[in-house]
Amino acid sequence: MTEKPFVHKKVFANVKSNFIFHEDVAKILFKLVNEKGIINIGGKTSTIYDFAKKNGCNPKKIFWNKRTIDFPKNPSINLNKLNKIIKN
């Protein structure tokens, strides 16, 4: 989850994630009020750079490197349960 507008000046061009804006999460929450269990909330899986570019930001690309950055290369989450709920 991130704030809108996307404020980061440098972003990973080779790391995938499920970024979503706060305002989009707010719209989804009302559909989840009566649901039970763990429900991952996120946006479409894409690189962080692609998410930023799609939303009008022009960040500098940086690249994930296993030896220098202690961060997973693909911290995306499974959104199957969320997508099923939203479709109904």
GROMACS elastic network, one bead per residue, 0.5 to 0.9 nm:
[ bonds ]
;  ai    aj funct       b0    kb
    1    18     6  0.80436   500
    1    19     6  0.53677   500
    1    21     6  0.54642   500
    1    22     6  0.60429   500
    1    25     6  0.79785   500
    1    41     6  0.87127   500
    1    42     6  0.71204   500
    1    43     6  0.86165   500
    2     5     6  0.84842   500
    2     6     6  0.69880   500
    2     7     6  0.86684   500
    2    19     6  0.67755   500
    2    20     6  0.62274   500
    2    21     6  0.50012   500
    2    22     6  0.60658   500
    3     6     6  0.60339   500
    3     7     6  0.74608   500
    3    20     6  0.85317   500
    3    21     6  0.56220   500
    3    22     6  0.58767   500
    3    23     6  0.82077   500
    4     7     6  0.74531   500
    4    21     6  0.61355   500
    4    22     6  0.73977   500
    4    23     6  0.80525   500
    4    55     6  0.89159   500
    5    21     6  0.85472   500
    5    55     6  0.78108   500
    5    56     6  0.82588   500
    5    57     6  0.79417   500
    6     9     6  0.87210   500
    6    21     6  0.85176   500
    6    52     6  0.64682   500
    6    55     6  0.74270   500
    6    56     6  0.82128   500
    6    57     6  0.65643   500
    7    52     6  0.89906   500
    7    57     6  0.80064   500
    7    59     6  0.89586   500
    8    11     6  0.68187   500
    8    52     6  0.85770   500
    8    57     6  0.86557   500
    8    59     6  0.70449   500
    9    57     6  0.85382   500
    9    58     6  0.78052   500
    9    60     6  0.61972   500
    9    61     6  0.88806   500
   10    49     6  0.85941   500
   10    59     6  0.52255   500
   10    61     6  0.59001   500
   10    62     6  0.63830   500
   11    15     6  0.88612   500
   11    48     6  0.62653   500
   11    49     6  0.56616   500
   11    52     6  0.80950   500
   11    59     6  0.63804   500
   11    60     6  0.63512   500
   11    61     6  0.54579   500
   11    62     6  0.56977   500
   11    63     6  0.80170   500
   12    15     6  0.55604   500
   12    16     6  0.84263   500
   12    47     6  0.72832   500
   12    48     6  0.57933   500
   12    49     6  0.58651   500
   12    60     6  0.85930   500
   12    61     6  0.59015   500
   12    63     6  0.52438   500
   12    64     6  0.63837   500
   13    16     6  0.83317   500
   13    47     6  0.60686   500
   13    48     6  0.62849   500
   13    50     6  0.74740   500
   13    60     6  0.88891   500
   13    61     6  0.55101   500
   13    62     6  0.60012   500
   13    63     6  0.57491   500
   13    64     6  0.77983   500
   14    47     6  0.61275   500
   14    48     6  0.77305   500
   14    49     6  0.78625   500
   14    61     6  0.89108   500
   14    62     6  0.81221   500
   14    63     6  0.58955   500
   14    64     6  0.62905   500
   14    73     6  0.74419   500
   14    74     6  0.89018   500
   15    46     6  0.81175   500
   15    47     6  0.52882   500
   15    48     6  0.62974   500
   15    49     6  0.82495   500
   15    63     6  0.78043   500
   15    64     6  0.66762   500
   15    72     6  0.79390   500
   15    74     6  0.57525   500
   15    75     6  0.79697   500
   16    45     6  0.63814   500
   16    46     6  0.51295   500
   16    48     6  0.60890   500
   16    49     6  0.88647   500
   16    73     6  0.67037   500
   16    75     6  0.66791   500
   16    76     6  0.62392   500
   17    42     6  0.87020   500
   17    43     6  0.83704   500
   17    44     6  0.81417   500
   17    45     6  0.54559   500
   17    46     6  0.58087   500
   17    47     6  0.60646   500
   17    48     6  0.62979   500
   17    51     6  0.89754   500
   17    73     6  0.86872   500
   17    74     6  0.62722   500
   17    75     6  0.55742   500
   17    77     6  0.75795   500
   18    41     6  0.84355   500
   18    42     6  0.50445   500
   18    44     6  0.55836   500
   18    46     6  0.66677   500
   18    47     6  0.84294   500
   18    48     6  0.83071   500
   18    51     6  0.89154   500
   18    75     6  0.79787   500
   18    76     6  0.53379   500
   18    77     6  0.67647   500
   19    42     6  0.59817   500
   19    43     6  0.54044   500
   19    44     6  0.74348   500
   19    45     6  0.76056   500
   19    46     6  0.81524   500
   19    48     6  0.73606   500
   19    51     6  0.72414   500
   19    76     6  0.86151   500
   20    23     6  0.84646   500
   20    24     6  0.66498   500
   20    25     6  0.70966   500
   20    41     6  0.83920   500
   20    42     6  0.54721   500
   20    44     6  0.80191   500
   20    51     6  0.87955   500
   21    24     6  0.53668   500
   21    25     6  0.65848   500
   21    26     6  0.89515   500
   21    42     6  0.87199   500
   21    43     6  0.83260   500
   22    25     6  0.51388   500
   22    26     6  0.63579   500
   22    27     6  0.89649   500
   23    26     6  0.51291   500
   23    27     6  0.66713   500
   24    27     6  0.52593   500
   24    28     6  0.65983   500
   24    29     6  0.89511   500
   24    43     6  0.87854   500
   25    28     6  0.51104   500
   25    29     6  0.61935   500
   25    41     6  0.73449   500
   25    42     6  0.77225   500
   26    29     6  0.53343   500
   26    30     6  0.73490   500
   27    30     6  0.63798   500
   27    31     6  0.78877   500
   28    31     6  0.55812   500
   28    32     6  0.68672   500
   28    41     6  0.83605   500
   28    86     6  0.77310   500
   29    32     6  0.51330   500
   29    33     6  0.65165   500
   30    33     6  0.55817   500
   30    34     6  0.87015   500
   31    34     6  0.76156   500
   31    35     6  0.81454   500
   31    85     6  0.75291   500
   31    86     6  0.69911   500
   32    35     6  0.52013   500
   32    36     6  0.82978   500
   32    39     6  0.84725   500
   32    82     6  0.85318   500
   32    85     6  0.76894   500
   32    86     6  0.85847   500
   33    36     6  0.84772   500
   35    38     6  0.89467   500
   35    39     6  0.85351   500
   35    85     6  0.85888   500
   36    39     6  0.81096   500
   38    81     6  0.89180   500
   39    79     6  0.77883   500
   39    81     6  0.64732   500
   39    82     6  0.61803   500
   40    77     6  0.68783   500
   40    78     6  0.68260   500
   40    79     6  0.59074   500
   40    80     6  0.86468   500
   40    81     6  0.76258   500
   40    82     6  0.66227   500
   41    77     6  0.82770   500
   41    78     6  0.87941   500
   41    79     6  0.67604   500
   41    82     6  0.67086   500
   42    45     6  0.83346   500
   42    76     6  0.85888   500
   42    77     6  0.75636   500
   42    78     6  0.88120   500
   42    79     6  0.70482   500
   42    82     6  0.86705   500
   43    46     6  0.86382   500
   43    79     6  0.83360   500
   44    79     6  0.86510   500
   45    48     6  0.89645   500
   45    51     6  0.89479   500
   45    76     6  0.65341   500
   45    77     6  0.82421   500
   46    49     6  0.81827   500
   46    50     6  0.63993   500
   46    51     6  0.65092   500
   46    76     6  0.86204   500
   47    50     6  0.52150   500
   47    51     6  0.63748   500
   47    52     6  0.87588   500
   47    74     6  0.89835   500
   48    51     6  0.51064   500
   48    52     6  0.62762   500
   48    53     6  0.87045   500
   49    52     6  0.51599   500
   49    53     6  0.61680   500
   49    54     6  0.85355   500
   49    58     6  0.87917   500
   49    59     6  0.73557   500
   49    60     6  0.84720   500
   49    61     6  0.69154   500
   49    62     6  0.88965   500
   50    53     6  0.51084   500
   50    54     6  0.59509   500
   50    55     6  0.85489   500
   51    54     6  0.52211   500
   51    55     6  0.63741   500
   51    57     6  0.87824   500
   52    55     6  0.52505   500
   52    56     6  0.66177   500
   52    57     6  0.52320   500
   52    58     6  0.71072   500
   52    59     6  0.71762   500
   53    56     6  0.53865   500
   53    57     6  0.50869   500
   53    58     6  0.59197   500
   53    59     6  0.75356   500
   54    57     6  0.74159   500
   64    67     6  0.89168   500
   64    68     6  0.79292   500
   64    69     6  0.64305   500
   64    71     6  0.80405   500
   64    72     6  0.86270   500
   64    73     6  0.67780   500
   65    68     6  0.55598   500
   65    69     6  0.57867   500
   65    70     6  0.86273   500
   65    73     6  0.85240   500
   66    69     6  0.58238   500
   66    70     6  0.70950   500
   66    71     6  0.80708   500
   66    72     6  0.84461   500
   66    73     6  0.82304   500
   67    70     6  0.78197   500
   69    72     6  0.84603   500
   71    74     6  0.88282   500
   71    75     6  0.84570   500
   72    75     6  0.57514   500
   73    76     6  0.89860   500
   74    77     6  0.87789   500
   78    81     6  0.78360   500
   78    82     6  0.86674   500
   79    82     6  0.52487   500
   79    83     6  0.60964   500
   79    84     6  0.86878   500
   80    83     6  0.51795   500
   80    84     6  0.62611   500
   80    85     6  0.87828   500
   81    84     6  0.52505   500
   81    85     6  0.63955   500
   81    86     6  0.87622   500
   82    85     6  0.52116   500
   82    86     6  0.61785   500
   82    87     6  0.86707   500
   83    86     6  0.51291   500
   83    87     6  0.61406   500
   83    88     6  0.88690   500
   84    87     6  0.53195   500
   84    88     6  0.66851   500
   85    88     6  0.55092   500
